[in-house]
Amino acid sequence: MNRRLQAIENMIRPGIGMIDVGTDHGYLPVSLALHGYPGALFAADIGQGPLSAARRSAEAAGLENRIVFQLCDGLSLCDPDSVDTIVIAGMGGDTICGILDRAEWCMNPRYQLILQPMTRAEVLRYWLVNNEFIIEDERLVADGEEIYAVLSARYGGAMRLTDAELYTGAFSMLEQEPLWPAFLAKQLVRFRKLLRGLRQSGREPGRLQLAERIEQELEKERAKHANGTGNL
Ligand SMILES: C[S@@+](CC[C@H](N)C(=O)[O-])C[C@H]1O[C@@H](n2cnc3c(N)ncnc32)[C@H](O)[C@@H]1O
C-alpha cells in the first residue's frame, strides 16, 4: 500500500460494509481485511484485468472468500443495504461524479463517501456542494512528486466553497495540514501558468477574470502561511 491508499484506509471507520469502486489491484480491501475491518468487503472494477489482479491479491493473502468481487460499472451491482462506506479513488474527478450520478441511492446520510480524485478535483467538489453533500473532512497526502486530496463526504446539508476552495478544498479544513503550504504553492504555480496563457491569448476575458480572482485568493492564503515555507 502506498501512502495515498494508506491515507484512504485511515479515513475508513469500522462499519457494516465497504465497497472499493475501481479497486484495480485490490490492495485497499485486502489491507482492510488484514487489519480486522468488521464489515463486508466489496471490490468492484469495470475491467476484467484489474478485477483478476484484485482476486490474485486476495488469494495471495488467503482472503479470497472474505472479499466479494464485482465486475461492473461503478456502483451498479452494489446492494445499498450491504455497505455504509463507499470508496472511489485514483480516478479523475469527472469520472467519480459520473459514478455517483448513476447511483442516486448514495444521496443518503447513512453513507460515508471517501473520494480521491487524481485530476479535476474542482469538478468533484462543485458536484458535491451542488448536490447537497457536506465535505466533512479533507486530508492531503504526498506520494512521489504529487500531493493528493482525500475527501470524506456525506449527503444532507448545505456547504459553500469559494471559487479558489473548489480547487483546493476548504481553507479552514486544510490549514492544519502540514502539506497545506506546499499544496497552495503548487496551485499557485498552476494558476499563474494559466493566467499567462489567458493574458497572451486575450480571447477569454471572463475566464481570465475568474482565474485572477482565484489567484488573488490563493496568494492571500499563501501569505498567511508564508513563515517558514520559503519563496514560491
Ligand atoms: C488508476 S486505477 C485506481 C486504483 C485504486 N482505486 C487506487 O486508487 O490506487 C483506476 C481503476 O478504476 C477502474 N475504473 C474506471 N472507471 C470505472 C468505473 N466506471 N467503474 C468501475 N471501475 C472503474 C479502472 O478499470 C481501474 O482499475
Ligand as a Chemical Component Dictionary entry (heavy atoms), coordinates in Angstrom:
data_LIG
# 
_chem_comp.id                   LIG 
_chem_comp.type                 NON-POLYMER 
_chem_comp.pdbx_formal_charge   0 
_chem_comp.three_letter_code    LIG 
# 
loop_
_chem_comp_atom.comp_id 
_chem_comp_atom.atom_id 
_chem_comp_atom.alt_atom_id 
_chem_comp_atom.type_symbol 
_chem_comp_atom.charge 
_chem_comp_atom.model_Cartn_x 
_chem_comp_atom.model_Cartn_y 
_chem_comp_atom.model_Cartn_z 
_chem_comp_atom.pdbx_ordinal 
LIG C1  C1  C 0  -5.869  4.074  -11.579 1  
LIG S1  S1  S 1  -6.847  2.781  -11.024 2  
LIG C2  C2  C 0  -7.068  3.199  -9.314  3  
LIG C3  C3  C 0  -6.928  2.004  -8.446  4  
LIG C4  C4  C 0  -7.166  2.241  -6.960  5  
LIG N1  N1  N 0  -8.535  2.646  -6.686  6  
LIG C5  C5  C 0  -6.210  3.274  -6.428  7  
LIG O1  O1  O 0  -6.643  4.360  -6.035  8  
LIG O2  O2  O -1 -4.990  3.006  -6.415  9  
LIG C6  C6  C 0  -8.446  3.125  -11.679 10 
LIG C7  C7  C 0  -9.324  1.885  -11.750 11 
LIG O3  O3  O 0  -10.667 2.317  -11.909 12 
LIG C8  C8  C 0  -11.311 1.449  -12.805 13 
LIG N2  N2  N 0  -12.488 2.178  -13.314 14 
LIG C9  C9  C 0  -12.521 3.234  -14.146 15 
LIG N3  N3  N 0  -13.776 3.615  -14.397 16 
LIG C10 C10 C 0  -14.573 2.777  -13.661 17 
LIG C11 C11 C 0  -15.975 2.650  -13.489 18 
LIG N4  N4  N 0  -16.834 3.460  -14.125 19 
LIG N5  N5  N 0  -16.440 1.691  -12.673 20 
LIG C12 C12 C 0  -15.595 0.835  -12.050 21 
LIG N6  N6  N 0  -14.241 0.896  -12.189 22 
LIG C13 C13 C 0  -13.759 1.860  -12.980 23 
LIG C14 C14 C 0  -10.249 1.109  -13.826 24 
LIG O4  O4  O 0  -10.548 -0.093 -14.510 25 
LIG C15 C15 C 0  -9.008  0.987  -12.939 26 
LIG O5  O5  O 0  -8.812  -0.332 -12.495 27 
# 
loop_
_chem_comp_bond.comp_id 
_chem_comp_bond.atom_id_1 
_chem_comp_bond.atom_id_2 
_chem_comp_bond.value_order 
_chem_comp_bond.pdbx_ordinal 
LIG C1  S1  SING 1  
LIG S1  C2  SING 2  
LIG S1  C6  SING 3  
LIG C2  C3  SING 4  
LIG C3  C4  SING 5  
LIG C4  N1  SING 6  
LIG C4  C5  SING 7  
LIG C5  O1  DOUB 8  
LIG C5  O2  SING 9  
LIG C6  C7  SING 10 
LIG C7  O3  SING 11 
LIG C7  C15 SING 12 
LIG O3  C8  SING 13 
LIG C8  N2  SING 14 
LIG C8  C14 SING 15 
LIG N2  C9  SING 16 
LIG N2  C13 SING 17 
LIG C9  N3  DOUB 18 
LIG N3  C10 SING 19 
LIG C10 C11 SING 20 
LIG C10 C13 DOUB 21 
LIG C11 N4  SING 22 
LIG C11 N5  DOUB 23 
LIG N5  C12 SING 24 
LIG C12 N6  DOUB 25 
LIG N6  C13 SING 26 
LIG C14 O4  SING 27 
LIG C14 C15 SING 28 
LIG C15 O5  SING 29 
# 
